[in-house]
Every structure is written in C-alpha cells, then in structure tokens.
Amino acid sequence: MAGRCRLLRFLLPLVLWHGGLGKGILYPRDSESRVVKTLDGMWNFRADNSSTRNQSFVDEWWTKPLSQTGDVIPMPVPSSYNDITTDKSLRDFVGWVWYDRHFYVSKMWQDKRVMLRFGSVNYYAMVWINGQQVMSHEGGHLPFECEVNSVVSFSAVNRVTVAVNNTLTPITIPPGTIHFDSDTKRYPAGYFVQNLQMDFFNYAGIQRSVHLYATQQAYVDDITIITTIQGTNGVVSYSVTEGGTGQGSAFTVIVIIQDRDGNTVSSVSTRLQDTIVIPDARLWWPWTMKPDDPGYMYTLRVNVVSGDVYYQPFGIRTVRVSNTQFFINDQPFYLHGVGRHEDVEIRGRGSDDATIARDFYMKKWLGVNGFRTAVYPFAEELMDQADRQGFVVVDETPGVGITQPDNFSPVGLSHHKAVMGELYQRDKNRPSVIMWSIANEPTSNTAQGEAYFKDLIAHTRDLDESKRPITFFCNKDYDTDRVAQFVDVILINRYLGWYSDVGHTEVIQLQLSDDLENWHAKFNKPLVVSEYGADTLPGLHREPSFIFTEEYQTDFMKEYFRTFDKYRSQFLVGEMIWCFADFITAQQLNRVVGNHKGVLTRERQPKASAHLLRERYLSLVNSTRTN
C-alpha cells in the first residue's frame, strides 16, 4: 500500500485540472489568413529529483521562471531528454521534468484567435502561460492544443512552462508498473524502478514541434473528407465544422478543390457539407503500383467568408478486403513492408526532417511499399511524406503490452478509446492510412481480452465513416485467440527459428505453413505476417551460419520468403519484416545495446539482409505494378 501511495503522489497533479479541447486538431498551416510560428529551439530544463518527484508542485515551479527555482540546463525541443546529456540518471529518469521558455506574440494578432499546439509530449503534460494553467493532456505521440488569448500579453514577453511525466501505470497506454524497494540495507532511500511492458526504451519529453498560430475569430475547426470512385470520376464527400464567432447561419464558406498545381478542378460549393465530383480524377496509388504517378494529392480549400482560409490535402483512393485479398482502388494489393520505430535516437528522438528524408530514401531503395507505425503514432511530418510519396501505413495506437489483468479495467479501456479517437481525428484524411491497428501483442486469448477489444474495435468502427479495415498485431495461436474474429485482416507476429527452435531454420517452412493454413481455415480472412526477424550484429560473420551473424539473418529470411510465395496467390496479403532499423530498448540481458533485428543499422546503413530484402521487394514491385 505504501508503494501505491507513493505512485499516486507522482501522478496526483494530473487530476487537478484538464483543459477543454475542441473537436478539431488540424495541422497548423500558413494560409492567406493563418500565421504559424514555431517555438522549437533550446528551452530551459530541470528534473524534479525529490524522493516523491512532487516537490516541484509543492514549490509551484510554474509561478516563476524555471531558472529561479534552481539550476537549469538547455534542452532542445523537440527531442527526448533521455538521449541529450551524458547524465545517466537523466537518461533513466522517471517522474516530473520541467521546461520553460519566453516568447512574443505579435500585436498584429490581438484581434485573432491565438492557439498553442504541441505535436507530442510523452506521456503526461501540464501547460502554463505566464503562471496560469491553460491545458493538460494524458497520453503521448498525439497532438493537443488550446486557445491562449486570455493569458498572453501582446505588449510584453510571455513565458510558457510545461511539466512532463513519463510514469507508466496499469491504466496508461502503454501500461507499466512502478516497483519500490524499501530495504535501505540493499537499496538507496527512495529507490524504485519503472517496469516496462514494452520492448523499446521509454523515451520522454517534448518530442515533437511546438507551434503558436493565429486564425480569424470565425475559423475552420475541423474537416472530414471521404472519397469514392465512380468510373473515371473521383467523388469527394466533405464536412466542415465551424468554430468561433459567426457560427451557424452567419458562418459561410466557399469550398473548392485544387490539383497539385493549384488549379481548380471542381465546381464551387458554399455548403458546410457536400459531395463534389472530379471528372477524370487522378487517384492516389502506392508507389509500387504506379511508379510513374504515386501519391497524388489534391487540396480542399475552405474559405470562410469572414476571413479564415484553410488548405486540407487529401488523396482519392478506396480500400476494401475480401476473405483472400486486399484491394486499393479495386486493384489487388500486396504489402511488402517493414515494421519500424520512429525513434531516431541518434538525434534524441525528436522529429527530424533530415532523418525522415533519409528513411524514405532507404525504404524506396529497399523496395518497401508500406510500414506500420510501431507501436505508436508517428510524427505528422513523417505521415505527410507517406501521403505524398505513396507509401501505405498501418496506423497504430500505443496499445502495446496490454497483458496483465489490471490493464483491462474500465478506466484503461476508456483511456484507450480516447487515444484511438485522437489518432483517428489526426489521421482520418490521410490516403496513406489503409488500416487502423488497435494494439500490439495483447492478451487476446482470454474472456477479459475478448470483451475489452470487442468494445474497442466497435468504437473504432463507429469513428471512421470511411470504414478502413481494423486489425491488431497478434502473437497468440489460432486455436486460442478470441479477438481475431472481430477484425478485418489478421496480422500475426511469428519468430519461428528465433524465439522458438532457435538456430533451426529447417522448421520454418513447415511450422509457418501449418500456422497460416489453420488461421485462414478458422477465420476465412486475409492474413499478413506482420513480424518476423532475427537479431543480427553488423559485421559478425560465421560459416556455416550461426545466430546473431549476418549469415543467419539471411538464411532465416529465405525460409520465410519461400513460405510467403506459397501463399501469396491464396490468402496472404502482406509481409512485414521486423524491422527496418536497429533501435534502443531498456537494459536487459537479452539485448546488447538495443534490438538488432533491423536490416539497417541505427545509422541507416545496410546489413547483408538489406540487400537480400531489396532483391525480393524490387521483384515484387515489378510483379504487382498497375499499368
């Protein structure tokens, strides 16, 4: 009980206040009426190292500049504070950390609606402007914002203060636990550890960009776009949600659709909801199906007559599944992809344009046509490139490690639904998103798991009017799983020859064939082998092959390839190797400075397996392209 009380003291400030958020979470874009400025850069930073991690709230650090509360250090935003300094205790820190910086708001914004937006803060955030709390947010990887007109000064310097907590509990997404040791003969006073239920490092901080932007008082709050195809025409159904003064009958819009070059390609509409037909529309295609015209994007331009203008990119495409195939624009699609983490630890896991660009070049070099956002939503800037370059995405919540009985509480389910709602709200208009994934490797073989995920899947279906397929990444057996019955596509993670029968590649074809046939026979749904892989240390060689060598990784992959080819013409609709690049995990005896299953190193250089994968995937490109 004492440990539980201490844990509550870590998180108690979270229940004190929650700012109200609007429905929309549109990406901040410049337009004729909107102005966007970034607050990225070096912020002041300080960790609350008190034994309770709560002294900062007792002393009210938000009421003054952080430098007046004690020693601060510079911290880049965006980044993960874990990877920036040489301080081991800060790398592994669990609890409250604090950021602040000063900024100005232009006097020209006085008559506008001024918004403060965070792209992602892991995992809890509380935000103050000039000592007044303006919002809080629970959950990482997704954006949140609020209006700040009433608390900013247009004639003096302003201060923004952010408190961040990375503590994981049984009801967070992802979940975790805190373990306390009070034996002072064996452990320092106040000793505790964060137990993770996920196999990647618990990076934390203000991890994506912070924006300040201004709109007109009558503004576009949200846009939803759903596309269909009729013959050679694209059919675009849209809905605009108004906000601010001038709502209702006084809120008048002009809506047009522009092509990639900015030319108007549709009739003008003045309705908040309407359907527009684009004759001879150019469809959005994955780059492997249309190498000469991938990722074609239109723009829905919404002009509020009283002044606000917003541009919403979108692509015209459809997705559907049968019991044996996956279709994009009614053409059979085969996913040859990668699982990957977004974390680019070599730059502190902040959203980084240079690394995003490099990763897409390397995916194209490998012949990859899609990826999963394992195991949390990726940065919006990265998702933009997936849209524009024609890569499909399995968009995933941070629902990894939902494996313990107390992870299935009503409170946890409610939070998981909220996270799924935020993910849908952010990414609903993206043509690259072809499936929603609600979780990775949860306990899906119990009555408790069945009830939890049945409810969550139904909630997700209700959210998405475009009816994208829904899935999760399953590591249970076909004869015990109780959740696959509710999804549209079955994704299974399998490590035959690695976590089972290690070193014995000769069992892979037999076991995987039996597994795939039984999954399809039971559920009669298309399947994707969504994870398979073997840890490989670059430069380690042995002949004949031996585990952890580059030779073993390639021998291992060839056995999977032979099995995939057997079922590609039947019901297998995709393969995704784990993983794209090596990444950091928590310290553990079975991980030597992280997970080394990548076909690329952390520095994005190829192992021998990358060349083998490239040969296979490029051959699949040539066999699946649409003329």
C-alpha positions in Angstrom: 0.0 0.0 0.0 2.9 2.4 0.8 4.2 1.9 -2.7 0.8 2.6 -4.2 0.5 5.8 -2.3 3.9 7.0 -3.5 2.9 6.2 -7.1 -0.3 8.3 -6.6 1.9 11.2 -5.4 3.8 11.0 -8.7 0.6 11.5 -10.6 -1.7 13.4 -8.3 -1.3 16.8 -10.1 -2.8 15.2 -13.2 -6.3 15.1 -11.7 -6.3 18.8 -10.7 -7.2 20.3 -14.0 -7.9 19.4 -17.6 -8.3 22.0 -20.3 -11.1 21.7 -22.7 -10.1 20.8 -26.2 -12.1 21.4 -29.4 -13.1 18.7 -31.8 -10.6 19.7 -34.5 -6.8 19.1 -34.4 -6.0 20.4 -37.8 -2.3 20.7 -38.6 -1.1 24.3 -38.3 -0.6 25.6 -41.9 0.1 29.0 -43.2 -2.5 30.5 -45.4 -3.8 33.9 -46.6 -5.3 34.3 -43.1 -3.4 32.0 -40.8 0.1 32.7 -39.5 2.2 30.0 -37.8 5.4 30.4 -35.8 7.5 27.7 -34.1 8.6 27.7 -30.5 11.2 25.0 -31.3 14.7 25.5 -30.1 16.6 25.5 -26.8 14.3 25.6 -23.7 15.3 25.7 -20.1 15.0 22.3 -18.4 15.0 20.9 -14.9 14.1 17.5 -13.4 12.3 17.1 -10.1 14.8 14.9 -8.3 12.9 14.9 -5.0 12.2 11.5 -3.5 8.5 11.9 -4.1 9.0 13.6 -7.5 6.4 16.0 -6.3 8.4 18.8 -4.7 8.1 20.9 -7.8 4.3 21.1 -7.3 4.8 21.9 -3.6 7.1 24.8 -4.5 4.9 25.8 -7.5 7.7 26.0 -10.1 5.2 27.2 -12.7 4.8 30.6 -10.9 8.2 32.0 -11.8 10.9 31.4 -14.5 12.3 27.9 -14.1 15.8 29.4 -13.6 14.6 31.0 -10.3 13.7 27.6 -8.9 17.2 26.1 -9.2 19.8 25.1 -11.7 18.5 24.6 -15.2 20.2 23.1 -18.3 19.5 23.8 -22.0 17.3 21.2 -23.7 16.3 21.1 -27.4 12.7 20.9 -28.3 11.8 18.7 -30.0 13.8 15.9 -28.5 13.8 13.2 -25.9 15.7 14.4 -22.8 17.0 10.9 -22.3 19.4 11.0 -25.2 20.8 14.5 -25.0 23.1 14.8 -21.9 25.8 12.5 -20.5 23.9 12.1 -17.2 22.9 8.5 -16.7 20.4 9.5 -14.0 18.6 11.8 -16.5 18.7 9.1 -19.2 16.8 6.8 -16.9 14.7 9.4 -15.1 11.1 8.6 -14.2 8.8 11.3 -12.9 8.3 15.0 -13.5 10.6 17.1 -15.6 10.0 20.8 -16.4 10.6 23.0 -19.4 10.1 26.7 -19.9 11.0 29.4 -22.4 10.0 33.0 -23.3 8.2 34.1 -26.4 6.5 37.1 -28.0 3.1 37.4 -29.6 2.7 39.9 -32.4 0.5 42.9 -31.7 -1.0 42.2 -35.1 -2.5 39.0 -33.6 -4.6 40.9 -30.9 -7.9 40.6 -32.8 -7.2 36.9 -33.8 -7.6 33.6 -32.1 -4.2 32.5 -30.9 -3.5 28.8 -30.4 -0.7 26.9 -28.7 -0.2 23.4 -30.1 2.1 20.6 -29.0 2.8 17.8 -31.6 3.6 15.2 -28.9 4.6 15.1 -25.2 5.3 11.8 -23.6 3.3 10.8 -21.6 1.6 13.4 -19.4 1.7 17.2 -19.9 0.6 20.2 -17.9 1.0 23.6 -19.6 1.0 27.1 -18.0 1.3 30.5 -19.7 2.6 33.3 -17.5 1.8 31.2 -14.5 -1.8 30.4 -15.4 -2.6 26.8 -16.4 -4.1 26.5 -19.8 -4.3 22.8 -20.5 -3.2 19.3 -19.7 -3.0 16.1 -21.7 -2.8 12.4 -21.0 -1.0 10.1 -23.4 1.9 10.5 -25.7 2.6 10.6 -29.5 -0.5 12.7 -30.4 -1.1 16.5 -30.6 -3.1 18.7 -28.3 -3.8 22.5 -28.3 -5.8 25.3 -26.7 -6.6 29.0 -27.2 -4.4 31.3 -25.2 -5.7 34.8 -25.9 -6.8 35.4 -22.3 -3.4 34.6 -20.8 -0.8 36.0 -23.3 0.4 39.6 -23.4 0.6 41.3 -26.8 2.8 44.0 -25.5 5.4 42.2 -23.3 7.4 39.0 -23.1 5.4 35.7 -22.3 6.6 32.6 -20.5 5.4 29.0 -21.3 6.0 26.3 -18.7 5.5 22.6 -19.3 5.6 19.8 -16.8 6.1 16.3 -18.2 5.7 12.9 -16.6 6.7 9.6 -18.2 5.4 7.3 -15.4 3.6 4.3 -16.8 0.9 2.7 -14.7 -1.5 -0.3 -15.3 -4.1 2.1 -16.8 -1.8 4.1 -19.1 -1.4 3.4 -22.8 1.2 1.8 -22.9 0.9 0.3 -19.5 3.6 -0.4 -16.9 4.2 -0.6 -13.2 6.4 1.0 -10.6 8.3 -1.2 -8.2 9.6 0.2 -4.9 12.3 -1.3 -2.7 12.4 0.0 0.9 15.2 -2.2 2.3 17.8 0.5 2.9 20.4 -2.1 3.6 20.2 -3.2 0.0 18.8 -0.1 -1.9 19.2 3.7 -1.6 16.4 5.6 0.2 13.5 6.2 -2.2 14.7 3.5 -4.7 12.2 2.5 -7.3 12.2 1.2 -10.9 9.8 1.6 -13.8 8.8 -1.8 -15.1 8.0 -1.7 -18.8 5.6 -4.0 -20.6 7.1 -3.0 -24.0 10.3 -3.9 -25.7 11.6 -0.4 -26.5 13.1 2.5 -24.5 10.7 4.7 -22.5 11.7 7.9 -24.3 10.1 11.1 -22.9 9.9 14.8 -23.1 8.5 17.3 -25.6 9.2 15.1 -28.6 7.6 17.0 -31.5 7.3 20.6 -32.5 5.5 23.3 -30.6 3.6 25.8 -32.6 1.9 29.1 -31.9 -0.6 30.1 -34.6 -3.3 32.6 -35.3 -6.6 32.3 -37.1 -9.6 34.5 -37.6 -12.2 34.6 -34.9 -14.6 32.7 -37.1 -12.5 29.7 -38.2 -12.5 26.3 -39.7 -12.3 23.9 -36.7 -12.3 20.6 -38.5 -12.6 18.9 -41.9 -13.5 15.4 -42.7 -13.0 14.0 -46.3 -14.3 10.7 -47.6 -13.5 9.6 -51.2 -15.0 7.1 -53.6 -14.6 6.3 -57.2 -17.2 6.1 -59.9 -15.8 5.1 -63.3 -13.1 7.6 -64.1 -14.5 10.2 -61.6 -13.5 10.9 -58.1 -16.3 11.5 -55.6 -15.3 13.7 -52.7 -17.7 14.0 -49.7 -16.6 16.6 -47.2 -17.8 18.1 -43.9 -16.6 21.3 -42.4 -17.0 22.1 -38.7 -17.1 25.8 -37.9 -15.8 27.4 -34.8 -15.7 30.7 -33.0 -17.8 33.8 -33.6 -20.1 33.8 -36.6 -21.2 30.2 -36.1 -24.5 29.0 -37.5 -26.2 30.8 -40.3 -23.6 33.6 -40.3 -20.8 31.1 -40.9 -20.5 31.0 -44.7 -17.8 29.1 -46.6 -16.5 28.8 -50.2 -15.1 25.3 -50.9 -13.1 24.4 -53.9 -10.8 21.5 -54.9 -7.4 22.2 -56.3 -5.0 19.9 -58.1 -1.3 19.5 -57.3 -0.5 22.7 -59.4 -3.1 24.8 -57.6 -5.7 24.7 -60.4 -9.4 24.5 -59.6 -10.8 21.1 -60.7 -14.3 21.2 -59.3 -17.4 23.3 -59.0 -17.5 25.7 -56.1 -19.6 24.8 -53.1 -20.9 27.1 -50.3 -22.1 24.3 -48.1 -20.6 23.0 -44.9 -21.3 19.5 -46.1 -21.4 18.5 -49.7 -20.3 16.0 -52.3 -18.2 17.1 -55.3 -17.3 15.1 -58.4 -13.9 15.5 -60.0 -14.0 14.3 -63.6 -11.2 12.1 -64.8 -9.6 12.2 -61.4 -6.1 11.2 -60.7 -6.2 8.5 -58.0 -3.8 8.1 -55.0 -1.7 5.0 -55.6 1.2 3.3 -53.7 4.4 4.0 -55.5 4.9 0.3 -56.3 1.6 0.1 -58.1 2.0 3.3 -60.1 5.7 4.2 -60.1 5.2 7.0 -62.6 2.4 8.7 -60.6 2.4 7.7 -56.9 0.9 9.6 -54.0 -1.2 12.1 -56.0 -2.7 14.7 -53.6 -5.5 17.2 -54.1 -6.3 20.1 -51.8 -9.6 21.1 -50.3 -9.5 24.8 -49.9 -12.0 26.2 -47.4 -12.5 29.9 -47.3 -14.7 31.3 -44.5 -16.3 34.4 -46.0 -15.4 36.4 -42.8 -11.7 35.6 -43.4 -10.3 32.3 -42.3 -8.7 30.1 -45.0 -7.5 26.5 -44.6 -6.0 24.1 -47.0 -6.6 20.3 -46.4 -4.6 17.9 -48.5 -6.2 14.6 -49.5 -6.0 11.8 -52.0 -8.7 9.9 -53.8 -8.5 6.2 -53.1 -10.6 3.3 -51.7 -9.6 0.3 -49.7 -11.6 -2.9 -49.1 -10.9 -6.6 -48.3 -12.3 -9.9 -49.3 -11.7 -13.2 -47.5 -8.5 -13.7 -49.5 -7.4 -10.3 -50.9 -6.8 -6.6 -50.0 -7.8 -4.0 -52.6 -6.7 -0.4 -53.2 -8.8 1.3 -55.8 -10.3 -2.1 -56.6 -6.9 -3.5 -57.6 -5.3 -6.3 -55.6 -2.6 -5.0 -53.3 0.2 -7.0 -51.7 2.0 -5.3 -48.8 5.8 -5.8 -48.8 6.7 -3.6 -45.9 8.7 -3.1 -42.7 7.9 -2.6 -39.1 9.8 0.3 -37.6 10.1 2.6 -34.7 10.0 6.3 -35.3 12.6 6.9 -32.7 15.8 8.3 -34.2 17.9 8.0 -31.1 21.0 9.3 -32.8 19.3 12.7 -32.7 17.5 12.4 -29.5 14.3 11.1 -30.9 12.9 14.4 -31.9 11.0 14.8 -35.2 13.9 15.4 -37.6 13.4 16.3 -41.3 16.8 15.1 -42.4 16.2 11.6 -40.8 12.7 11.4 -42.2 14.0 12.1 -45.7 16.8 9.5 -45.3 14.4 6.9 -44.1 12.1 7.3 -47.1 15.0 7.1 -49.5 16.1 3.9 -47.8 12.6 2.5 -47.9 12.4 3.2 -51.6 15.9 1.7 -52.1 14.7 -1.5 -50.3 11.5 -1.7 -52.4 9.3 -1.2 -49.4 5.7 -0.1 -50.2 4.4 0.4 -46.7 5.1 0.3 -43.0 3.4 0.1 -39.6 3.8 2.9 -37.1 5.1 0.5 -34.5 3.9 0.8 -31.8 2.6 4.3 -31.5 1.6 7.1 -33.9 4.4 8.7 -35.8 5.1 12.4 -36.4 2.7 14.3 -38.7 5.6 15.4 -40.8 6.6 11.8 -41.5 3.0 10.9 -42.3 2.9 13.8 -44.8 5.7 12.1 -46.7 3.9 8.8 -46.7 0.9 10.5 -48.3 3.0 12.4 -50.9 5.4 9.6 -51.8 2.9 6.8 -52.0 3.6 4.6 -49.0 0.8 2.8 -47.3 0.6 2.9 -43.5 -0.9 0.6 -40.8 -1.6 3.3 -38.2 -1.2 2.0 -34.7 -2.1 3.2 -31.2 0.4 3.0 -28.3 -1.6 -0.1 -27.1 1.5 -2.3 -26.6 1.9 -4.5 -23.6 -1.7 -4.9 -22.6 -1.1 -8.2 -21.0 -1.9 -8.1 -17.3 -5.3 -8.4 -15.7 -5.3 -4.9 -14.3 -4.6 -3.5 -17.8 -8.2 -4.4 -18.8 -10.0 -2.1 -16.3 -12.9 0.2 -17.4 -10.6 3.2 -16.8 -7.9 1.7 -19.0 -10.5 1.0 -21.8 -11.9 4.5 -21.6 -8.4 5.9 -22.0 -7.6 3.5 -24.9 -10.8 4.7 -26.6 -9.8 8.3 -26.1 -6.4 7.6 -27.6 -8.0 5.9 -30.6 -10.3 8.9 -31.1 -7.3 11.3 -31.1 -5.5 9.1 -33.6 -8.5 9.0 -35.9 -9.1 12.7 -35.6 -5.5 13.4 -36.6 -5.1 11.0 -39.4 -8.6 10.4 -40.8 -8.0 12.3 -44.1 -4.7 10.6 -44.9 -4.9 8.3 -48.0 -1.7 6.5 -46.9 -3.6 5.1 -43.8 -5.1 1.9 -45.1 -5.7 0.2 -41.7 -6.1 1.1 -38.0 -4.3 -1.1 -35.5 -5.6 -1.0 -32.0 -2.9 -2.9 -30.2 0.3 -4.9 -30.4 0.6 -8.4 -28.9 -2.0 -8.0 -26.2 -3.6 -10.9 -24.2 -6.2 -11.8 -26.8 -6.8 -15.3 -25.7 -8.9 -14.7 -22.6 -12.5 -13.7 -22.0 -11.3 -10.5 -20.4 -9.3 -9.6 -23.6 -12.2 -10.6 -25.8 -14.6 -8.2 -24.1 -12.1 -5.4 -24.0 -11.1 -5.5 -27.6 -14.5 -6.2 -28.9 -15.7 -3.0 -27.4 -12.6 -1.1 -28.6 -13.0 -2.4 -32.2 -16.7 -1.4 -32.2 -15.8 2.0 -31.0 -13.2 2.4 -33.8 -15.7 1.3 -36.4 -18.1 4.0 -35.2 -15.4 6.6 -35.5 -14.4 6.0 -39.1 -17.0 6.9 -41.7 -14.7 5.7 -44.5 -14.7 2.2 -42.9 -11.0 1.4 -43.2 -10.1 -2.1 -42.2 -9.3 -2.7 -38.5 -6.7 -5.0 -37.1 -4.2 -5.7 -34.3 -0.8 -7.4 -34.2 -1.4 -10.9 -32.7 1.2 -13.2 -31.2 -1.3 -15.9 -29.9 -2.2 -19.2 -31.6 -5.2 -19.6 -34.0 -6.8 -22.1 -31.7 -6.8 -19.9 -28.6 -7.1 -16.3 -29.9 -10.5 -14.7 -29.2 -10.2 -11.3 -30.8 -9.3 -12.1 -34.5 -13.0 -12.8 -35.1 -13.7 -9.1 -34.8 -11.0 -7.7 -37.2 -11.0 -7.4 -41.0 -7.4 -8.5 -41.7 -5.4 -10.9 -39.4 -1.9 -9.8 -38.7 0.3 -12.3 -36.9 3.8 -11.9 -35.4 6.0 -15.0 -35.7 9.6 -15.7 -34.7 10.0 -19.3 -35.7 13.7 -20.2 -35.8 14.4 -17.4 -33.3 12.3 -17.3 -30.1 11.3 -20.9 -30.8 13.7 -23.6 -32.2 16.4 -21.0 -32.2 19.1 -21.8 -34.8 16.9 -24.3 -36.7 15.8 -22.7 -39.9 14.7 -26.0 -41.3 11.5 -25.9 -39.2 10.3 -22.5 -40.5 8.5 -23.6 -43.7 6.7 -26.5 -42.0 5.6 -24.5 -39.0 4.7 -21.3 -40.7 2.7 -23.2 -43.4 0.7 -25.1 -40.8 0.1 -21.9 -38.9 -1.1 -19.8 -41.9 -3.4 -22.6 -43.2 -5.1 -23.0 -39.8 -5.6 -19.3 -39.3 -7.3 -18.9 -42.6 -9.3 -22.1 -42.3 -10.7 -20.9 -38.9 -11.4 -17.3 -39.7 -11.6 -17.1 -43.5 -9.9 -13.7 -43.6 -6.8 -12.4 -45.4 -3.5 -12.6 -43.5 -0.3 -10.7 -43.1 2.8 -12.0 -41.5 3.4 -8.7 -39.7 6.6 -9.5 -37.7 9.4 -12.0 -38.3 13.1 -11.3 -37.6 16.4 -12.3 -36.1 18.8 -10.2 -34.1 22.0 -9.5 -36.1 25.2 -7.7 -35.1 26.6 -5.9 -38.2 30.0 -7.2 -39.2 29.6 -10.5 -37.3 30.1 -13.4 -39.7 30.4 -17.2 -39.4 30.2 -20.0 -42.0 28.1 -22.1 -41.6 25.7 -19.6 -40.2 25.2 -19.1 -36.5 22.7 -17.0 -34.6 23.4 -13.2 -34.4 25.6 -13.4 -37.6 24.6 -11.7 -40.8 24.6 -15.1 -42.5 22.0 -16.4 -40.1 19.7 -13.5 -40.7 19.7 -14.1 -44.5 19.3 -17.8 -44.2 16.4 -17.2 -41.8 14.7 -14.8 -44.2 15.0 -17.1 -47.2 12.9 -19.7 -45.4 10.2 -17.2 -44.7 10.3 -15.9 -48.3 9.7 -19.5 -49.7 6.6 -19.8 -47.4 5.3 -16.4 -48.4 5.5 -17.2 -52.1 3.5 -20.4 -51.5 0.5 -18.4 -50.1 0.7 -15.1 -51.9 -1.7 -16.5 -54.6 -4.1 -17.8 -51.9 -4.8 -15.6 -48.9 -1.6 -14.0 -47.8 -1.8 -10.3 -48.5 1.3 -9.0 -46.9 4.7 -9.5 -45.2 6.5 -7.0 -42.9 9.9 -7.8 -41.6 10.9 -6.8 -38.1 12.5 -4.5 -38.5 13.6 -1.5 -40.6 16.5 -0.4 -38.4 18.1 -1.3 -35.1 16.7 0.6 -32.1 17.3 1.1 -28.4 15.5 -0.9 -25.7 15.7 -0.9 -21.9 18.7 -2.5 -20.4 18.3 -6.3 -20.3 20.4 -9.4 -20.7 18.9 -10.5 -24.0 19.5 -7.1 -25.6 23.1 -5.9 -26.4 22.6 -2.1 -26.6 19.2 -2.5 -28.1 17.2 -4.6 -30.6 19.4 -5.6 -33.6 16.7 -7.2 -35.8 17.0 -4.3 -38.2 18.0 -4.9 -41.8 19.6 -1.4 -41.4 21.8 -0.2 -38.5 20.7 2.6 -36.3 22.8 4.9 -38.6 20.6 3.7 -41.5 23.4 1.6 -43.2 22.6 -1.8 -44.8 23.4 -5.2 -43.4 23.6 -8.2 -45.8 20.0 -8.8 -45.1 19.0 -5.4 -46.6 20.4 -6.4 -50.0 18.5 -9.7 -49.8 15.3 -7.9 -48.9 15.9 -5.3 -51.6 16.2 -8.1 -54.2 13.0 -9.7 -53.2 10.9 -6.5 -52.8 12.0 -5.0 -56.1 11.0 -8.2 -57.8 7.6 -7.8 -56.1 7.4 -4.2 -57.4 7.8 -5.4 -60.9 5.1 -8.2 -60.5 2.4 -6.0 -58.8 2.6 -2.7 -60.6 -0.6 -1.5 -62.2 -0.4 -0.2 -65.8 
